[in-house]
Structure formats: C-alpha cells, structure tokens
Amino acid sequence: MPTDTTAGAPESPVWLSTADAAARIGVTTRTLYRFIDEGRLPAYQFGRVIRVKQSDVDAFIESCRIAPGSLAHLHPEA
C-alpha cells in the first residue's frame, strides 16, 4: 500500500516575480519596491533576483482593506 509522503508536510510557497506581484496588487514595480523598502511587504533576494511570496502579497492586500465609515473625511456633510 503506497503512502503519501507529503501528508502533514508544509506546502512550498508560491513565489512571484516583482512584476507579477505588482500586477496582482495593481501598482507599478516602482511602488512595489517602495512597499518592500518601507517594510510593508516582505521580499526575498536570491542572488540578483527579488521574489515575493504569493501569501505575503495576499496578506498585504487584506491589510490595506478600508474599514467602513473611515472615509467620512473625504465626503463632508454640507
């Protein structure tokens, strides 16, 4: 009976290029590099290549969610 050697093993991360990560977020690569430099988005450098984990990009997107009622200053009552 064959056994599944991946059972219980952590999944390998899905790596994105900076261009793919920027496109997923909807910003330019320059803005993505600023997010990385500011420490807002974790990134990894392998030699000369910078990669971002898809799960970190998804978490970053969720962290940017706007709370309902927090934009009242943009539309003041007359």
ZADRENBA-11202 format. One line per field, with one value per atom (N, C-alpha, C): residue number from 1; residue in one letter; atom name; x negated, y, z. Coordinates in nm, 4 decimals, m for minus. Layout:
! ZADRENBA-11202
nr: NUM|...
rest: A|...
atom: CA|...
X: X|...
Y: Y|...
Z: Z|...
***
This chain:
! ZADRENBA-11202
nr: 1|1|1|2|2|2|3|3|3|4|4|4|5|5|5|6|6|6|7|7|7|8|8|8|9|9|9|10|10|10|11|11|11|12|12|12|13|13|13|14|14|14|15|15|15|16|16|16|17|17|17|18|18|18|19|19|19|20|20|20|21|21|21|22|22|22|23|23|23|24|24|24|25|25|25|26|26|26|27|27|27|28|28|28|29|29|29|30|30|30|31|31|31|32|32|32|33|33|33|34|34|34|35|35|35|36|36|36|37|37|37|38|38|38|39|39|39|40|40|40|41|41|41|42|42|42|43|43|43|44|44|44|45|45|45|46|46|46|47|47|47|48|48|48|49|49|49|50|50|50|51|51|51|52|52|52|53|53|53|54|54|54|55|55|55|56|56|56|57|57|57|58|58|58|59|59|59|60|60|60|61|61|61|62|62|62|63|63|63|64|64|64|65|65|65|66|66|66|67|67|67|68|68|68|69|69|69|70|70|70|71|71|71|72|72|72|73|73|73|74|74|74|75|75|75|76|76|76|77|77|77|78|78|78
rest: M|M|M|P|P|P|T|T|T|D|D|D|T|T|T|T|T|T|A|A|A|G|G|G|A|A|A|P|P|P|E|E|E|S|S|S|P|P|P|V|V|V|W|W|W|L|L|L|S|S|S|T|T|T|A|A|A|D|D|D|A|A|A|A|A|A|A|A|A|R|R|R|I|I|I|G|G|G|V|V|V|T|T|T|T|T|T|R|R|R|T|T|T|L|L|L|Y|Y|Y|R|R|R|F|F|F|I|I|I|D|D|D|E|E|E|G|G|G|R|R|R|L|L|L|P|P|P|A|A|A|Y|Y|Y|Q|Q|Q|F|F|F|G|G|G|R|R|R|V|V|V|I|I|I|R|R|R|V|V|V|K|K|K|Q|Q|Q|S|S|S|D|D|D|V|V|V|D|D|D|A|A|A|F|F|F|I|I|I|E|E|E|S|S|S|C|C|C|R|R|R|I|I|I|A|A|A|P|P|P|G|G|G|S|S|S|L|L|L|A|A|A|H|H|H|L|L|L|H|H|H|P|P|P|E|E|E|A|A|A
atom: N|CA|C|N|CA|C|N|CA|C|N|CA|C|N|CA|C|N|CA|C|N|CA|C|N|CA|C|N|CA|C|N|CA|C|N|CA|C|N|CA|C|N|CA|C|N|CA|C|N|CA|C|N|CA|C|N|CA|C|N|CA|C|N|CA|C|N|CA|C|N|CA|C|N|CA|C|N|CA|C|N|CA|C|N|CA|C|N|CA|C|N|CA|C|N|CA|C|N|CA|C|N|CA|C|N|CA|C|N|CA|C|N|CA|C|N|CA|C|N|CA|C|N|CA|C|N|CA|C|N|CA|C|N|CA|C|N|CA|C|N|CA|C|N|CA|C|N|CA|C|N|CA|C|N|CA|C|N|CA|C|N|CA|C|N|CA|C|N|CA|C|N|CA|C|N|CA|C|N|CA|C|N|CA|C|N|CA|C|N|CA|C|N|CA|C|N|CA|C|N|CA|C|N|CA|C|N|CA|C|N|CA|C|N|CA|C|N|CA|C|N|CA|C|N|CA|C|N|CA|C|N|CA|C|N|CA|C|N|CA|C|N|CA|C|N|CA|C|N|CA|C|N|CA|C|N|CA|C|N|CA|C|N|CA|C|N|CA|C|N|CA|C
X: m0.0856|0.0000|m0.0901|m0.0810|m0.1653|m0.1231|m0.2207|m0.1909|m0.2185|m0.1436|m0.1599|m0.2698|m0.3831|m0.4961|m0.4777|m0.3759|m0.3538|m0.2507|m0.1896|m0.0884|m0.1513|m0.0945|m0.1450|m0.2637|m0.3192|m0.4333|m0.3838|m0.4575|m0.4139|m0.4245|m0.3315|m0.3329|m0.4460|m0.5029|m0.6055|m0.5400|m0.6070|m0.5468|m0.5411|m0.4442|m0.4340|m0.5067|m0.6123|m0.6936|m0.6467|m0.6423|m0.6058|m0.7240|m0.7394|m0.8375|m0.7835|m0.8689|m0.8221|m0.7188|m0.7360|m0.6384|m0.5030|m0.5032|m0.3780|m0.3127|m0.3941|m0.3408|m0.2802|m0.3489|m0.2973|m0.1654|m0.1587|m0.0350|0.0782|0.0482|0.1503|0.2072|0.1199|0.1643|0.2281|0.1824|0.2355|0.1553|0.0242|m0.0652|m0.1828|m0.2655|m0.3859|m0.4927|m0.5938|m0.7030|m0.7770|m0.7836|m0.8491|m0.7763|m0.6432|m0.5652|m0.5838|m0.5887|m0.6123|m0.7461|m0.8516|m0.9828|m0.9769|m0.8955|m0.8810|m0.8151|m0.7107|m0.6462|m0.7468|m0.8309|m0.9326|m1.0341|m1.0817|m1.1833|m1.1310|m1.0021|m0.9406|m0.9084|m0.9245|m0.8954|m0.7491|m0.6702|m0.5273|m0.4993|m0.5916|m0.5748|m0.7060|m0.7061|m0.8291|m0.8711|m0.9995|m1.0539|m1.1847|m1.2289|m1.3475|m1.4351|m1.5664|m1.6593|m1.7423|m1.7384|m1.8148|m1.9135|m2.0355|m2.1321|m2.0893|m2.0662|m2.0213|m1.8698|m1.8004|m1.6563|m1.5796|m1.4783|m1.3911|m1.2598|m1.2138|m1.0874|m1.0016|m0.8712|m0.7739|m0.6841|m0.6498|m0.5574|m0.4160|m0.3443|m0.2059|m0.1238|m0.1475|m0.0710|m0.0984|m0.2220|m0.2532|m0.1832|m0.1756|m0.1050|0.0434|0.1024|0.2438|0.2687|0.1778|0.1913|0.1771|0.0861|0.0681|0.1958|0.2557|0.3800|0.4879|0.5018|0.6024|0.5737|0.4459|0.4109|0.4449|0.4660|0.4985|0.6482|0.7260|0.8721|0.9176|1.0097|1.0628|1.1819|1.1792|1.2898|1.4091|1.5296|1.6475|1.6567|1.6912|1.7059|1.5782|1.4657|1.3383|1.3069|1.3927|1.3675|1.4581|1.5185|1.6100|1.5406|1.4124|1.3398|1.3299|1.3552|1.3483|1.4795|1.5870|1.7160|1.7889|1.7418|1.8029|1.9503|2.0276|2.1696|2.1822|2.2801|2.2996|2.3715
Y: m0.1172|0.0000|0.1235|0.2106|0.3296|0.4317|0.5029|0.6066|0.7426|0.8393|0.9766|1.0421|1.0700|1.1279|1.2772|1.3399|1.4825|1.5096|1.4049|1.4242|1.4909|1.6027|1.6739|1.7638|1.7544|1.8394|1.9773|2.0812|2.2151|2.2330|2.3112|2.3360|2.4315|2.4121|2.5033|2.6358|2.7471|2.8762|2.8966|2.9733|3.0128|3.1465|3.1501|3.2705|3.3518|3.4832|3.5742|3.6642|3.6964|3.7973|3.9328|4.0335|4.1653|4.2185|4.1884|4.2326|4.1669|4.0360|3.9648|4.0127|4.0361|4.0849|4.2235|4.3105|4.4457|4.4391|4.3530|4.3386|4.2853|4.1921|4.1349|4.2421|4.3328|4.4404|4.5542|4.5728|4.6795|4.8079|4.7928|4.9081|4.8877|4.9904|4.9765|4.9027|4.8526|4.7856|4.8856|5.0100|5.1116|5.1263|5.1283|5.1358|5.0091|4.8943|4.7684|4.7728|4.8213|4.8318|4.9264|5.0308|5.1229|5.0500|4.9713|4.8932|4.7989|4.7362|4.6443|4.7212|4.8339|4.9133|4.9698|5.0041|5.0564|4.9464|4.8211|4.7095|4.6712|4.7237|4.6928|4.5588|4.5127|4.3863|4.3093|4.1893|4.1103|4.0633|4.0620|4.0138|3.9418|3.8649|3.7822|3.7999|3.8082|3.8237|3.6970|3.6381|3.5181|3.5577|3.5860|3.6385|3.7780|3.7984|3.9294|3.9368|3.8278|3.8190|3.8440|3.9298|3.9551|3.8836|3.8100|3.7362|3.7692|3.7531|3.7785|3.6566|3.6158|3.5039|3.5499|3.4675|3.4999|3.5187|3.4382|3.4504|3.5849|3.6366|3.7684|3.8793|3.8637|3.9627|3.9624|3.8450|3.8355|3.8961|3.8711|3.9292|4.0812|4.1304|4.2743|4.3370|4.2736|4.3251|4.3330|4.2287|4.2282|4.3352|4.3622|4.4632|4.6042|4.6209|4.7526|4.7754|4.6824|4.6941|4.8165|4.8909|5.0114|4.9728|5.0175|4.9888|5.0762|5.0213|5.1019|5.2207|5.3352|5.4555|5.5337|5.4850|5.5532|5.6597|5.6771|5.7749|5.8973|5.9185|6.0309|6.1642|6.1734|6.2988|6.3317|6.2359|6.2600|6.3124|6.2998|6.3494|6.4175|6.5377|6.6062|6.6423|6.6407|6.6762|6.8248|6.8631|7.0050|7.0798
Z: 0.0000|0.0000|0.0000|m0.1011|m0.1072|m0.0019|0.0487|0.1477|0.0864|0.1321|0.0842|0.1664|0.1037|0.1761|0.2010|0.1398|0.1606|0.2692|0.3237|0.4265|0.5479|0.5883|0.7049|0.6753|0.5574|0.5226|0.4821|0.5211|0.4814|0.3308|0.2757|0.1323|0.0976|m0.0199|m0.0683|m0.1029|m0.0740|m0.1077|m0.2586|m0.3013|m0.4414|m0.4523|m0.5337|m0.5488|m0.6672|m0.6505|m0.7581|m0.7903|m0.9169|m0.9546|m0.9088|m0.9061|m0.8658|m0.9654|m1.0926|m1.1930|m1.1685|m1.1400|m1.1137|m0.9842|m0.8814|m0.7534|m0.7701|m0.8435|m0.8676|m0.9436|m1.0438|m1.1211|m1.0340|m0.9446|m0.8561|m0.7638|m0.7172|m0.6290|m0.7093|m0.8319|m0.9152|m0.9056|m0.8833|m0.8736|m0.9686|m0.9834|m1.0655|m0.9857|m1.0542|m0.9827|m0.8940|m0.9353|m0.8515|m0.7172|m0.7207|m0.5973|m0.5149|m0.5803|m0.5090|m0.4368|m0.5033|m0.4396|m0.3194|m0.3270|m0.2139|m0.0968|m0.1234|m0.0178|0.0480|m0.0327|0.0198|0.1036|0.0517|0.1211|0.2523|0.2574|0.3794|0.4801|0.4402|0.5296|0.5334|0.4421|0.4388|0.3730|0.2874|0.2157|0.2217|0.2814|0.2873|0.1479|0.1238|m0.0036|0.0244|m0.0718|m0.0569|m0.1796|m0.1552|m0.2667|m0.2789|m0.3971|m0.4294|m0.5379|m0.4984|m0.5940|m0.6337|m0.7625|m0.8109|m0.8291|m0.7974|m0.8216|m0.6922|m0.6994|m0.5850|m0.6100|m0.5100|m0.5187|m0.3978|m0.4157|m0.3102|m0.3009|m0.1793|m0.1621|m0.1941|m0.2670|m0.3011|m0.1742|m0.0731|0.0518|0.1198|0.1091|0.1658|0.0877|m0.0440|m0.1265|m0.0900|m0.0755|m0.0390|0.0992|0.1944|0.3284|0.3228|0.2389|0.2238|0.1692|0.0697|0.0117|0.1192|0.1984|0.3050|0.4104|0.4374|0.5380|0.4915|0.3627|0.3069|0.2974|0.3458|0.3386|0.4173|0.3607|0.4238|0.5102|0.6349|0.7260|0.6907|0.6936|0.6656|0.7622|0.7084|0.7901|0.8116|0.7572|0.7811|0.6765|0.5785|0.4726|0.4822|0.5971|0.6126|0.5842|0.6108|0.5873|0.4386|0.3516|0.2075|0.1492|0.2230|0.1763|0.2933|0.3290|0.4443|0.4161|0.5221|0.5112|0.4840|0.4011|0.3662|0.4754
***
